[in-house]
Amino acid sequence: MNNRLRELRTELGWSQSVLGERLGVSRQTVNAIEAGRYDPSLPLAFAIARLFGQSIEAIFDDAAEISAAS
């Protein structure tokens, strides 16, 4: 799933470790989400959206998966 997590994180000057601590997940989880290798659970996606003050849709874009499945 495409996402803007890396962009949002770097705008704030946070490392993957700092973001992971704020979300209660590991740095490896943050890395996997940013790289598109792992889709966050719905509660984690909500936590990410709240942390950055944006909607889930503004951060995560699954349009590529939807069009690929069609």
N, CA, C and O atoms as a CHARMM CRD file, in Angstrom:
* protein
*
  280
    1    1 MET  N      0.84200  -1.17100   0.00000 PROA 1      0.00000
    2    1 MET  CA     0.00000   0.00000   0.00000 PROA 1      0.00000
    3    1 MET  C      0.89300   1.24200   0.00000 PROA 1      0.00000
    4    1 MET  O      1.82000   1.35800   0.80200 PROA 1      0.00000
    5    2 ASN  N      0.60100   2.14700  -0.89700 PROA 2      0.00000
    6    2 ASN  CA     1.34100   3.40700  -0.94500 PROA 2      0.00000
    7    2 ASN  C      0.98900   4.23700   0.27300 PROA 2      0.00000
    8    2 ASN  O     -0.14600   4.21000   0.75000 PROA 2      0.00000
    9    3 ASN  N      1.97200   4.97800   0.77400 PROA 3      0.00000
   10    3 ASN  CA     1.69500   5.83800   1.92100 PROA 3      0.00000
   11    3 ASN  C      2.68400   6.99400   1.96100 PROA 3      0.00000
   12    3 ASN  O      3.70900   6.99000   1.28000 PROA 3      0.00000
   13    4 ARG  N      2.34200   7.98600   2.78400 PROA 4      0.00000
   14    4 ARG  CA     3.16800   9.18700   2.95300 PROA 4      0.00000
   15    4 ARG  C      3.88200   9.18700   4.29700 PROA 4      0.00000
   16    4 ARG  O      4.33900  10.23900   4.74600 PROA 4      0.00000
   17    5 LEU  N      3.98700   8.05300   4.93700 PROA 5      0.00000
   18    5 LEU  CA     4.51500   7.99200   6.28900 PROA 5      0.00000
   19    5 LEU  C      5.94200   8.52800   6.36600 PROA 5      0.00000
   20    5 LEU  O      6.25000   9.32700   7.25100 PROA 5      0.00000
   21    6 ARG  N      6.80100   8.11000   5.47100 PROA 6      0.00000
   22    6 ARG  CA     8.19800   8.57800   5.49000 PROA 6      0.00000
   23    6 ARG  C      8.25200  10.09600   5.32900 PROA 6      0.00000
   24    6 ARG  O      8.99200  10.77700   6.03800 PROA 6      0.00000
   25    7 GLU  N      7.47000  10.61400   4.40200 PROA 7      0.00000
   26    7 GLU  CA     7.42500  12.05800   4.16000 PROA 7      0.00000
   27    7 GLU  C      6.98300  12.81300   5.41800 PROA 7      0.00000
   28    7 GLU  O      7.61000  13.79800   5.80900 PROA 7      0.00000
   29    8 LEU  N      5.90800  12.35000   6.04300 PROA 8      0.00000
   30    8 LEU  CA     5.39300  13.01500   7.24400 PROA 8      0.00000
   31    8 LEU  C      6.38600  12.91700   8.39400 PROA 8      0.00000
   32    8 LEU  O      6.58800  13.88100   9.13200 PROA 8      0.00000
   33    9 ARG  N      7.00100  11.76100   8.54200 PROA 9      0.00000
   34    9 ARG  CA     7.96600  11.54700   9.62900 PROA 9      0.00000
   35    9 ARG  C      9.17600  12.45200   9.46000 PROA 9      0.00000
   36    9 ARG  O      9.62000  13.07800  10.42200 PROA 9      0.00000
   37   10 THR  N      9.71400  12.52800   8.24300 PROA 10     0.00000
   38   10 THR  CA    10.92000  13.33000   8.03600 PROA 10     0.00000
   39   10 THR  C     10.62900  14.82000   8.14000 PROA 10     0.00000
   40   10 THR  O     11.50400  15.58700   8.54100 PROA 10     0.00000
   41   11 GLU  N      9.41800  15.24900   7.79000 PROA 11     0.00000
   42   11 GLU  CA     9.04700  16.65800   7.96200 PROA 11     0.00000
   43   11 GLU  C      9.18000  17.08600   9.42100 PROA 11     0.00000
   44   11 GLU  O      9.51100  18.23700   9.70800 PROA 11     0.00000
   45   12 LEU  N      8.92300  16.16200  10.33500 PROA 12     0.00000
   46   12 LEU  CA     9.02500  16.45500  11.76200 PROA 12     0.00000
   47   12 LEU  C     10.41500  16.16700  12.32700 PROA 12     0.00000
   48   12 LEU  O     10.68100  16.42900  13.50000 PROA 12     0.00000
   49   13 GLY  N     11.29400  15.63000  11.49300 PROA 13     0.00000
   50   13 GLY  CA    12.64900  15.32600  11.92800 PROA 13     0.00000
   51   13 GLY  C     12.73900  14.10900  12.83300 PROA 13     0.00000
   52   13 GLY  O     13.68900  13.97600  13.60400 PROA 13     0.00000
   53   14 TRP  N     11.75300  13.21900  12.74300 PROA 14     0.00000
   54   14 TRP  CA    11.72500  12.01100  13.57700 PROA 14     0.00000
   55   14 TRP  C     12.42600  10.86800  12.87600 PROA 14     0.00000
   56   14 TRP  O     12.32600  10.71700  11.65900 PROA 14     0.00000
   57   15 SER  N     13.12600  10.07500  13.64100 PROA 15     0.00000
   58   15 SER  CA    13.69400   8.83200  13.12000 PROA 15     0.00000
   59   15 SER  C     12.59300   7.76800  13.12100 PROA 15     0.00000
   60   15 SER  O     11.52500   7.96000  13.70000 PROA 15     0.00000
   61   16 GLN  N     12.87400   6.65900  12.46900 PROA 16     0.00000
   62   16 GLN  CA    11.91600   5.54500  12.51100 PROA 16     0.00000
   63   16 GLN  C     11.75000   5.05000  13.93900 PROA 16     0.00000
   64   16 GLN  O     10.65500   4.64700  14.33200 PROA 16     0.00000
   65   17 SER  N     12.81600   5.07500  14.71100 PROA 17     0.00000
   66   17 SER  CA    12.74100   4.63500  16.11100 PROA 17     0.00000
   67   17 SER  C     11.83700   5.53300  16.93400 PROA 17     0.00000
   68   17 SER  O     11.04200   5.05000  17.74000 PROA 17     0.00000
   69   18 VAL  N     11.95700   6.84200  16.73500 PROA 18     0.00000
   70   18 VAL  CA    11.11100   7.79100  17.47400 PROA 18     0.00000
   71   18 VAL  C      9.64600   7.57400  17.11100 PROA 18     0.00000
   72   18 VAL  O      8.78900   7.52700  17.99400 PROA 18     0.00000
   73   19 LEU  N      9.35700   7.44300  15.83300 PROA 19     0.00000
   74   19 LEU  CA     7.97700   7.21300  15.41800 PROA 19     0.00000
   75   19 LEU  C      7.46300   5.90300  15.99800 PROA 19     0.00000
   76   19 LEU  O      6.33100   5.83500  16.47600 PROA 19     0.00000
   77   20 GLY  N      8.28100   4.87400  15.95700 PROA 20     0.00000
   78   20 GLY  CA     7.88300   3.59400  16.53200 PROA 20     0.00000
   79   20 GLY  C      7.54700   3.71400  18.00400 PROA 20     0.00000
   80   20 GLY  O      6.55400   3.15100  18.46400 PROA 20     0.00000
   81   21 GLU  N      8.37200   4.44700  18.75200 PROA 21     0.00000
   82   21 GLU  CA     8.09900   4.65000  20.18000 PROA 21     0.00000
   83   21 GLU  C      6.78000   5.36900  20.39300 PROA 21     0.00000
   84   21 GLU  O      6.00900   5.00000  21.27900 PROA 21     0.00000
   85   22 ARG  N      6.51200   6.38300  19.59600 PROA 22     0.00000
   86   22 ARG  CA     5.26600   7.14900  19.73100 PROA 22     0.00000
   87   22 ARG  C      4.03700   6.30200  19.39700 PROA 22     0.00000
   88   22 ARG  O      2.94500   6.54200  19.91200 PROA 22     0.00000
   89   23 LEU  N      4.23200   5.31000  18.52700 PROA 23     0.00000
   90   23 LEU  CA     3.11700   4.45300  18.11600 PROA 23     0.00000
   91   23 LEU  C      3.04900   3.14200  18.89200 PROA 23     0.00000
   92   23 LEU  O      2.06000   2.41600  18.80500 PROA 23     0.00000
   93   24 GLY  N      4.09900   2.84200  19.64900 PROA 24     0.00000
   94   24 GLY  CA     4.13200   1.58300  20.38500 PROA 24     0.00000
   95   24 GLY  C      4.45300   0.38400  19.52200 PROA 24     0.00000
   96   24 GLY  O      4.01800  -0.73300  19.80200 PROA 24     0.00000
   97   25 VAL  N      5.23200   0.62600  18.45200 PROA 25     0.00000
   98   25 VAL  CA     5.66400  -0.46300  17.56700 PROA 25     0.00000
   99   25 VAL  C      7.17900  -0.36200  17.39000 PROA 25     0.00000
  100   25 VAL  O      7.79100   0.61700  17.81600 PROA 25     0.00000
  101   26 SER  N      7.77100  -1.35500  16.77300 PROA 26     0.00000
  102   26 SER  CA     9.22200  -1.36400  16.57500 PROA 26     0.00000
  103   26 SER  C      9.62500  -0.48300  15.38400 PROA 26     0.00000
  104   26 SER  O      8.80300  -0.12500  14.54100 PROA 26     0.00000
  105   27 ARG  N     10.89900  -0.15600  15.34900 PROA 27     0.00000
  106   27 ARG  CA    11.45000   0.57200  14.21000 PROA 27     0.00000
  107   27 ARG  C     11.29000  -0.25600  12.93700 PROA 27     0.00000
  108   27 ARG  O     11.04900   0.28800  11.85900 PROA 27     0.00000
  109   28 GLN  N     11.42700  -1.57200  13.07100 PROA 28     0.00000
  110   28 GLN  CA    11.29200  -2.45700  11.91300 PROA 28     0.00000
  111   28 GLN  C      9.87900  -2.40600  11.33700 PROA 28     0.00000
  112   28 GLN  O      9.69700  -2.48600  10.12200 PROA 28     0.00000
  113   29 THR  N      8.88200  -2.27300  12.21000 PROA 29     0.00000
  114   29 THR  CA     7.50000  -2.16000  11.73800 PROA 29     0.00000
  115   29 THR  C      7.32000  -0.86300  10.96200 PROA 29     0.00000
  116   29 THR  O      6.70600  -0.85800   9.89500 PROA 29     0.00000
  117   30 VAL  N      7.84900   0.23300  11.48600 PROA 30     0.00000
  118   30 VAL  CA     7.76600   1.52000  10.78700 PROA 30     0.00000
  119   30 VAL  C      8.44600   1.40300   9.42800 PROA 30     0.00000
  120   30 VAL  O      7.90400   1.86200   8.42200 PROA 30     0.00000
  121   31 ASN  N      9.62200   0.79800   9.39000 PROA 31     0.00000
  122   31 ASN  CA    10.34700   0.62100   8.13900 PROA 31     0.00000
  123   31 ASN  C      9.52900  -0.18600   7.13800 PROA 31     0.00000
  124   31 ASN  O      9.45500   0.17100   5.96200 PROA 31     0.00000
  125   32 ALA  N      8.92100  -1.26600   7.59600 PROA 32     0.00000
  126   32 ALA  CA     8.12800  -2.12800   6.70900 PROA 32     0.00000
  127   32 ALA  C      6.89600  -1.39900   6.17000 PROA 32     0.00000
  128   32 ALA  O      6.53500  -1.57700   5.00600 PROA 32     0.00000
  129   33 ILE  N      6.25500  -0.58800   6.99600 PROA 33     0.00000
  130   33 ILE  CA     5.09200   0.18500   6.53600 PROA 33     0.00000
  131   33 ILE  C      5.53900   1.19600   5.48900 PROA 33     0.00000
  132   33 ILE  O      4.92900   1.30900   4.42500 PROA 33     0.00000
  133   34 GLU  N      6.60900   1.93100   5.79600 PROA 34     0.00000
  134   34 GLU  CA     7.10300   2.94000   4.84800 PROA 34     0.00000
  135   34 GLU  C      7.48000   2.31400   3.51000 PROA 34     0.00000
  136   34 GLU  O      7.25600   2.91200   2.45800 PROA 34     0.00000
  137   35 ALA  N      8.04700   1.12300   3.54600 PROA 35     0.00000
  138   35 ALA  CA     8.48500   0.45100   2.32100 PROA 35     0.00000
  139   35 ALA  C      7.34200  -0.24900   1.59000 PROA 35     0.00000
  140   35 ALA  O      7.53500  -0.77100   0.49200 PROA 35     0.00000
  141   36 GLY  N      6.15800  -0.26300   2.19000 PROA 36     0.00000
  142   36 GLY  CA     5.01700  -0.91000   1.56100 PROA 36     0.00000
  143   36 GLY  C      5.01900  -2.42300   1.68400 PROA 36     0.00000
  144   36 GLY  O      4.27600  -3.10800   0.98200 PROA 36     0.00000
  145   37 ARG  N      5.86300  -2.95400   2.58700 PROA 37     0.00000
  146   37 ARG  CA     5.92200  -4.40800   2.79000 PROA 37     0.00000
  147   37 ARG  C      4.93700  -4.88400   3.84500 PROA 37     0.00000
  148   37 ARG  O      4.71900  -6.08600   3.99600 PROA 37     0.00000
  149   38 TYR  N      4.34700  -3.95500   4.56900 PROA 38     0.00000
  150   38 TYR  CA     3.43400  -4.31700   5.65900 PROA 38     0.00000
  151   38 TYR  C      2.31300  -3.28700   5.70400 PROA 38     0.00000
  152   38 TYR  O      2.56900  -2.08300   5.74600 PROA 38     0.00000
  153   39 ASP  N      1.07800  -3.76100   5.69600 PROA 39     0.00000
  154   39 ASP  CA    -0.07600  -2.87400   5.84400 PROA 39     0.00000
  155   39 ASP  C     -0.46200  -2.84500   7.31600 PROA 39     0.00000
  156   39 ASP  O     -0.68400  -3.89600   7.91800 PROA 39     0.00000
  157   40 PRO  N     -0.54500  -1.65400   7.90100 PROA 40     0.00000
  158   40 PRO  CA    -0.85600  -1.57600   9.33200 PROA 40     0.00000
  159   40 PRO  C     -2.27900  -2.05200   9.61500 PROA 40     0.00000
  160   40 PRO  O     -3.16300  -1.97800   8.76100 PROA 40     0.00000
  161   41 SER  N     -2.47200  -2.53800  10.83200 PROA 41     0.00000
  162   41 SER  CA    -3.82100  -2.88700  11.26700 PROA 41     0.00000
  163   41 SER  C     -4.65300  -1.61000  11.30100 PROA 41     0.00000
  164   41 SER  O     -4.10400  -0.50900  11.29700 PROA 41     0.00000
  165   42 LEU  N     -5.96200  -1.75400  11.33500 PROA 42     0.00000
  166   42 LEU  CA    -6.82900  -0.58100  11.39100 PROA 42     0.00000
  167   42 LEU  C     -6.55700   0.26100  12.63400 PROA 42     0.00000
  168   42 LEU  O     -6.46700   1.48400  12.52100 PROA 42     0.00000
  169   43 PRO  N     -6.42100  -0.35100  13.83400 PROA 43     0.00000
  170   43 PRO  CA    -6.10100   0.48500  15.00300 PROA 43     0.00000
  171   43 PRO  C     -4.76800   1.23100  14.85100 PROA 43     0.00000
  172   43 PRO  O     -4.65400   2.37700  15.28400 PROA 43     0.00000
  173   44 LEU  N     -3.76700   0.59700  14.24400 PROA 44     0.00000
  174   44 LEU  CA    -2.48100   1.27000  14.04000 PROA 44     0.00000
  175   44 LEU  C     -2.62800   2.38200  13.01100 PROA 44     0.00000
  176   44 LEU  O     -2.05200   3.45600  13.18300 PROA 44     0.00000
  177   45 ALA  N     -3.38000   2.14800  11.95700 PROA 45     0.00000
  178   45 ALA  CA    -3.60700   3.19200  10.95300 PROA 45     0.00000
  179   45 ALA  C     -4.30300   4.40200  11.58400 PROA 45     0.00000
  180   45 ALA  O     -3.95400   5.54300  11.28200 PROA 45     0.00000
  181   46 PHE  N     -5.28400   4.15900  12.45600 PROA 46     0.00000
  182   46 PHE  CA    -5.94400   5.26500  13.15900 PROA 46     0.00000
  183   46 PHE  C     -4.94900   6.00100  14.05500 PROA 46     0.00000
  184   46 PHE  O     -4.97000   7.23000  14.11500 PROA 46     0.00000
  185   47 ALA  N     -4.08100   5.26900  14.75000 PROA 47     0.00000
  186   47 ALA  CA    -3.09000   5.88800  15.62700 PROA 47     0.00000
  187   47 ALA  C     -2.13000   6.76300  14.81800 PROA 47     0.00000
  188   47 ALA  O     -1.77400   7.86100  15.24700 PROA 47     0.00000
  189   48 ILE  N     -1.72000   6.28000  13.66400 PROA 48     0.00000
  190   48 ILE  CA    -0.83300   7.05600  12.79000 PROA 48     0.00000
  191   48 ILE  C     -1.53700   8.32700  12.34000 PROA 48     0.00000
  192   48 ILE  O     -0.95700   9.41100  12.38800 PROA 48     0.00000
  193   49 ALA  N     -2.77500   8.19800  11.90700 PROA 49     0.00000
  194   49 ALA  CA    -3.53600   9.35800  11.44400 PROA 49     0.00000
  195   49 ALA  C     -3.70100  10.38800  12.56400 PROA 49     0.00000
  196   49 ALA  O     -3.53300  11.58500  12.33600 PROA 49     0.00000
  197   50 ARG  N     -4.03000   9.92400  13.77100 PROA 50     0.00000
  198   50 ARG  CA    -4.17300  10.84500  14.90700 PROA 50     0.00000
  199   50 ARG  C     -2.86000  11.54400  15.21500 PROA 50     0.00000
  200   50 ARG  O     -2.84000  12.75000  15.46100 PROA 50     0.00000
  201   51 LEU  N     -1.76900  10.80000  15.20400 PROA 51     0.00000
  202   51 LEU  CA    -0.46700  11.35600  15.54100 PROA 51     0.00000
  203   51 LEU  C     -0.08600  12.49600  14.58900 PROA 51     0.00000
  204   51 LEU  O      0.48600  13.50100  15.01400 PROA 51     0.00000
  205   52 PHE  N     -0.40400  12.33500  13.31400 PROA 52     0.00000
  206   52 PHE  CA    -0.05600  13.34700  12.32300 PROA 52     0.00000
  207   52 PHE  C     -1.18800  14.33800  12.06300 PROA 52     0.00000
  208   52 PHE  O     -1.02200  15.26500  11.27000 PROA 52     0.00000
  209   53 GLY  N     -2.33300  14.15500  12.71700 PROA 53     0.00000
  210   53 GLY  CA    -3.45300  15.08300  12.55000 PROA 53     0.00000
  211   53 GLY  C     -4.03300  15.07400  11.15600 PROA 53     0.00000
  212   53 GLY  O     -4.46400  16.10900  10.64800 PROA 53     0.00000
  213   54 GLN  N     -4.04500  13.89700  10.53100 PROA 54     0.00000
  214   54 GLN  CA    -4.57900  13.76800   9.18100 PROA 54     0.00000
  215   54 GLN  C     -5.51900  12.56600   9.12400 PROA 54     0.00000
  216   54 GLN  O     -5.54900  11.73800  10.03500 PROA 54     0.00000
  217   55 SER  N     -6.27700  12.48900   8.04600 PROA 55     0.00000
  218   55 SER  CA    -7.14900  11.32900   7.86900 PROA 55     0.00000
  219   55 SER  C     -6.32200  10.14000   7.39300 PROA 55     0.00000
  220   55 SER  O     -5.22900  10.30400   6.85000 PROA 55     0.00000
  221   56 ILE  N     -6.85400   8.95600   7.60200 PROA 56     0.00000
  222   56 ILE  CA    -6.19000   7.75000   7.10600 PROA 56     0.00000
  223   56 ILE  C     -6.01000   7.84500   5.59000 PROA 56     0.00000
  224   56 ILE  O     -4.96000   7.48600   5.05700 PROA 56     0.00000
  225   57 GLU  N     -7.04200   8.33200   4.90800 PROA 57     0.00000
  226   57 GLU  CA    -6.98800   8.43400   3.45100 PROA 57     0.00000
  227   57 GLU  C     -5.91500   9.40400   2.97400 PROA 57     0.00000
  228   57 GLU  O     -5.37900   9.24200   1.87800 PROA 57     0.00000
  229   58 ALA  N     -5.59600  10.41200   3.78400 PROA 58     0.00000
  230   58 ALA  CA    -4.55900  11.37500   3.40900 PROA 58     0.00000
  231   58 ALA  C     -3.16400  10.76800   3.53900 PROA 58     0.00000
  232   58 ALA  O     -2.21500  11.25500   2.92400 PROA 58     0.00000
  233   59 ILE  N     -3.03600   9.71300   4.33300 PROA 59     0.00000
  234   59 ILE  CA    -1.73200   9.08800   4.56600 PROA 59     0.00000
  235   59 ILE  C     -1.55700   7.82400   3.73800 PROA 59     0.00000
  236   59 ILE  O     -0.48200   7.58600   3.18600 PROA 59     0.00000
  237   60 PHE  N     -2.59900   7.01800   3.64800 PROA 60     0.00000
  238   60 PHE  CA    -2.52400   5.73200   2.96200 PROA 60     0.00000
  239   60 PHE  C     -3.37600   5.75400   1.70000 PROA 60     0.00000
  240   60 PHE  O     -4.49800   6.26000   1.70300 PROA 60     0.00000
  241   61 ASP  N     -2.82600   5.19900   0.61900 PROA 61     0.00000
  242   61 ASP  CA    -3.53000   5.15700  -0.65900 PROA 61     0.00000
  243   61 ASP  C     -3.50300   3.73000  -1.18600 PROA 61     0.00000
  244   61 ASP  O     -2.45000   3.21900  -1.56700 PROA 61     0.00000
  245   62 ASP  N     -4.65500   3.09900  -1.20500 PROA 62     0.00000
  246   62 ASP  CA    -4.71800   1.72400  -1.70300 PROA 62     0.00000
  247   62 ASP  C     -5.24500   1.66300  -3.12900 PROA 62     0.00000
  248   62 ASP  O     -5.63400   0.58900  -3.58600 PROA 62     0.00000
  249   63 ALA  N     -5.26800   2.76800  -3.83600 PROA 63     0.00000
  250   63 ALA  CA    -5.80200   2.81100  -5.20500 PROA 63     0.00000
  251   63 ALA  C     -5.06200   1.82800  -6.11400 PROA 63     0.00000
  252   63 ALA  O     -5.68000   1.21100  -6.98200 PROA 63     0.00000
  253   64 ALA  N     -3.77200   1.67800  -5.93200 PROA 64     0.00000
  254   64 ALA  CA    -3.00100   0.75200  -6.76900 PROA 64     0.00000
  255   64 ALA  C     -3.47100  -0.67000  -6.57900 PROA 64     0.00000
  256   64 ALA  O     -3.57400  -1.41900  -7.55000 PROA 64     0.00000
  257   65 GLU  N     -3.76100  -1.06200  -5.34100 PROA 65     0.00000
  258   65 GLU  CA    -4.24400  -2.41400  -5.08200 PROA 65     0.00000
  259   65 GLU  C     -5.64500  -2.62400  -5.63200 PROA 65     0.00000
  260   65 GLU  O     -5.95900  -3.70200  -6.13700 PROA 65     0.00000
  261   66 ILE  N     -6.48600  -1.61000  -5.54100 PROA 66     0.00000
  262   66 ILE  CA    -7.86600  -1.72600  -6.03000 PROA 66     0.00000
  263   66 ILE  C     -7.86600  -1.87700  -7.54600 PROA 66     0.00000
  264   66 ILE  O     -8.56300  -2.73900  -8.08100 PROA 66     0.00000
  265   67 SER  N     -7.09300  -1.04800  -8.24500 PROA 67     0.00000
  266   67 SER  CA    -7.07700  -1.13600  -9.70200 PROA 67     0.00000
  267   67 SER  C     -6.40300  -2.42100 -10.18000 PROA 67     0.00000
  268   67 SER  O     -6.77200  -2.95700 -11.22500 PROA 67     0.00000
  269   68 ALA  N     -5.42800  -2.91700  -9.43500 PROA 68     0.00000
  270   68 ALA  CA    -4.75800  -4.17100  -9.80000 PROA 68     0.00000
  271   68 ALA  C     -5.68600  -5.36100  -9.64300 PROA 68     0.00000
  272   68 ALA  O     -5.57300  -6.34100 -10.37900 PROA 68     0.00000
  273   69 ALA  N     -6.60700  -5.28100  -8.68300 PROA 69     0.00000
  274   69 ALA  CA    -7.52900  -6.38400  -8.43200 PROA 69     0.00000
  275   69 ALA  C     -8.68200  -6.40200  -9.42900 PROA 69     0.00000
  276   69 ALA  O     -9.36900  -7.41400  -9.56400 PROA 69     0.00000
  277   70 SER  N     -8.89800  -5.29900 -10.12100 PROA 70     0.00000
  278   70 SER  CA   -10.01900  -5.20900 -11.07000 PROA 70     0.00000
  279   70 SER  C     -9.73400  -5.90700 -12.36700 PROA 70     0.00000
  280   70 SER  O    -10.57900  -5.91700 -13.26100 PROA 70     0.00000
